[in-house]
């Protein structure tokens, strides 16, 4: 199964799969550039979509810096909760 035919569970999935499932926190500017080039050359993704991908990654790291998180995984957890809303996230205490 190729990258493009896999079901996409999130917008980060192709980026992570492209880099051999290495966590985005371990990747740098050269890795992002390689991914964006791959999108253009092999997936025929438009320039506006590549710009959206770049903006999403930059947004993630800007939020990480603003919140003072050491690990980008903490930031992604915060963003996940914000995306789902307070009622969409279940606490273990809800089961009591």
ABEGO torsion letter per residue (X at the ends): XBAAABBBABAAAAAAAAAGGBBAAABBAAAAAAAAAAAAAAAGBBAAAAAAAAAAAAAAAAAAAAAGBABAAAAAAAAAAAAAEAAABBBAAAAX
